[in-house]
């Protein structure tokens, strides 16, 4: 279950809120994605969902007054009803929940609209700016006007409250719940500075901290917009042509495989399919990063999420909405941030202990300075400097922001990485292993010839039909080629069973059939058996993808070893390997043999990336350090098993993924090293009295802003080898 949460302005606050929400009765596994402004949770059996949302909303408002849970209209109505009438029955809540669950798709769209509207018109941002400006103005009055003592302290207190009321409120409410974070550090610093008569520095601390939080919020919002374009790809409807020829506007989820839909200029493609009538140019930029429109005609494949630029086309759907390209992309984007890298997880875990440690060290600094100087004011002042410079903001925001920017950048180029942990792993790859068919080759096979065994009283067309009766249930490229070449419609088979890497067995007219790869021939072929007697061999030909050669060469230039593992015959494999100048290639391998090869390579300490597209590749994709699958022609099993999905099946994107991963990883390390180095230097200088509190706060806010700006570079980075025009045209 998921809700939108808006108005959180710091990752540590989000983490603290997440911990408190997890303490609510009946509510479990609460996770707040700070970057994506989302809150997910699960409920105990019997826990009312509406009641849970009300609890979450109430506690969120208490701990984070500027935050807001975005509730669907139906839930809002129930919330208002509960507030005005506490006697509302439990059965009615359950009934309302059932209605809500039946309208999930509508609610998701509503949540999205509410999320966008709130982001555009968030009044708290305006309030923060007004408070900041007024607080600074009053601060100037305090320090430059000759005021009586009572007026000085009154205006000073008002200025301090205007500049940091949110910080103080968070510090106190979270402290009472046992949470210590940077809000408490800043609050102590401001109060302490006032006590030791460092009034100007006290106001400067909270003013600069507040300015830093505003810049931080702007940077995060800019990064959040990087995935808004992907969210907008979701089609809202499909124009379905019914059996009587009438056109009806329906939800994409209601359209079945084989149905006919019509798409006009300016409309989004709602489902994957084959164009049966008309031609058009489509915008694929949001799917693949391809900026040049792609021309499509009858017989061409068209992907959901693309936008029809001109003309009108009729499309026969080949996938249901849940299995369509756009749905896969949305699912991957939705879940990507849940898989965090070790670096990100480590930073998140140590934040609480880091803050406690800093408080302890600040007290130690106070004790040492007081013991040496016997000056309490000086000792307090040095301890406060230690607190200010030690705020973990730079670490807490820059690390997740860097990873999020890298993931968003990759997504915009048609590379869907399922989490920052996989992005990290991708940056360390030293070997990339490719499957052949459908990965390095097009997988668009054509029938070369059919060789019938002696004594078989069947024609070539009959053999092809028999093979297609079983192959129609398979997603393998060879199966698709045989099915499309046979006469349609095909009769149904019984007891169909696909054996990964081997073939398909089935029963037709009380006979047992098996259609599988021939291993003894020099060419790519499929053998057809009836009751264990070979009837014929079907020979097929395949072509290498246009970008395969450049993809392999780019990887070699990066110092990455390239290998091909294939179940195809030796001659076909050697031909492809030589054309692509691969380091190694192996033929006639079963899925378990590919798996064993990767096992041995990992034992030799190699960091393996495996690229595949078929159901037989799933075990290897799981075993590899990074599994990379094809998004268009890849089987559901391979997409599910992989860590990275290439939306347009372009092998060149493997190098793109690695380059973006390496760059993002470098940004993360730069931010950590830069932040740590500056903080250590200023901690030492502040402890010995070389620098004052103003220098400390400038250093803290400055390094945070530098880290944020550096993180944004991961969002704009474009690998030199990546060229939109090089993407394969369809």
PyMOL commands that set and color helices and strands:
alter all, ss='L'
color gray80, all
select helices_A, chain A and resi 11-21+49-63+73-84+90-101+104-121+123-144+149-176+182-195+199-231+252-254+285-288+321-323+325-336+342-373+376-389+393-412+420-426+460-471+477-485+548-557+570-580+591-603+615-623+636-641+652-687+693-716+724-726
alter helices_A, ss='H'
color red, helices_A
select strands_A, chain A and resi 2-6+27-33+38-43+68-70+238-241+247-250+260-264+273-277+280-283+294-296+301-302+307-308+312-317+415-417+431-434+446-452+494-499+503-508+511-517+525-530+533-541+561-565+584-586+608-612+626-630+644-646
alter strands_A, ss='S'
color yellow, strands_A
deselect
rebuild
show_as cartoon
